[in-house]
Amino acid sequence: MQRIPRQQRAPIVIAILCIVITIVVMQLWLFTATMDAYLRRDASILVPAAAASLVCLALNVGLLLHLRRLDA
């Protein structure tokens, strides 16, 4: 794989950071909505919310691994 110069890596890192921040905000919103449903005794949303949160986690881990490969 060809090495990317530092000047070209900076915008990629900033874009990844923006995507990670967006995903974390979505997870925080998801957690808030899930807690609201749980306190209303509505258990039907718990499993889909947990699955969506795991997808968000997988996306963030994938972006972290991509960032590490970019730096290597």
Secondary structure, DSSP 8 states (H G I E B T S, - for coil): -----HHHHHHHHHHHHHHHHHHHHHHHHHHHHHHHHHHTT-GGGHHHHHHHHHHHHHHHHHHHHHHHHHH-
